[in-house]
Amino acid sequence: MTTDGPLPLKTDPGTVPEIDTARCSGCGRCIAACSLRLFGFEQQGRRKIAVLPEPDRCTGCGKCAVECAVGAITLEFDSVLPSGA
């Protein structure tokens, strides 16, 4: 994938989407919701699940979590706090 310019900055720099693979139905709503097209599918046995191969590029907007019909995506805060926090 190529980009024209710098990668987007996080809108909420302390969040990272977490995917509960046991709950993921493989519907693809997260893929459609992500304007940066960061989600993809991975085959696990007979089922496909959503994956986020480049979490550092995520802006933390939360659209994927809102669109997930089964609640498999949550936004988790990074364990490292910025200095001075």
C-alpha positions in Angstrom: 0.0 0.0 0.0 1.3 3.5 -0.8 0.4 6.8 0.7 0.7 10.3 -0.5 2.1 12.0 2.5 2.4 11.3 6.2 0.3 8.7 8.0 -2.8 10.1 9.7 -2.4 11.2 13.3 -4.5 9.5 15.9 -7.7 11.4 16.8 -7.6 9.6 20.2 -4.0 8.7 20.7 -4.5 6.4 23.7 -6.9 3.9 22.1 -6.3 0.7 20.1 -9.2 -1.5 18.8 -9.3 -4.9 20.4 -11.0 -7.8 18.5 -12.6 -10.6 20.5 -12.0 -13.4 18.0 -14.4 -15.7 19.8 -17.3 -13.2 19.2 -16.3 -12.0 15.7 -18.8 -13.3 13.1 -16.7 -12.3 10.1 -19.5 -10.1 8.7 -17.1 -7.4 7.4 -18.9 -4.4 8.9 -15.7 -3.2 10.5 -13.9 -3.4 7.1 -16.6 -1.2 5.5 -16.6 1.2 8.5 -12.9 1.9 8.5 -12.1 4.8 6.1 -8.4 3.9 6.2 -9.2 0.3 5.2 -7.0 -1.1 8.0 -9.1 -4.2 8.7 -8.9 -7.5 6.9 -9.9 -11.1 7.2 -8.0 -14.0 8.5 -9.0 -17.7 8.1 -9.2 -19.6 11.4 -10.2 -23.1 10.8 -13.5 -23.0 9.0 -14.3 -19.4 9.9 -13.0 -16.0 9.0 -12.3 -13.3 11.6 -11.5 -9.7 11.4 -7.9 -8.6 12.0 -6.1 -5.3 12.3 -2.6 -5.9 10.9 -1.4 -2.3 11.4 -2.9 -1.0 14.7 -0.4 1.9 14.8 -2.1 3.5 11.8 -5.5 3.5 13.5 -6.9 6.9 14.4 -9.0 5.6 17.3 -12.2 7.0 15.8 -14.3 4.1 17.0 -16.4 3.6 13.8 -15.4 -0.1 13.7 -16.7 -0.7 17.3 -20.0 1.2 16.6 -20.6 -0.9 13.5 -19.8 -4.3 15.0 -23.2 -5.9 15.4 -21.9 -8.6 17.8 -19.8 -6.3 20.0 -16.5 -8.0 19.2 -14.6 -4.8 18.9 -13.8 -2.5 21.8 -11.5 0.4 22.1 -8.8 -0.2 24.8 -6.5 2.4 26.2 -2.8 1.9 25.7 -1.0 0.9 28.9 1.6 3.6 28.4 0.5 7.0 29.4 2.1 10.1 27.8 4.7 11.8 30.0 3.2 14.4 32.4 -0.1 12.6 32.6 
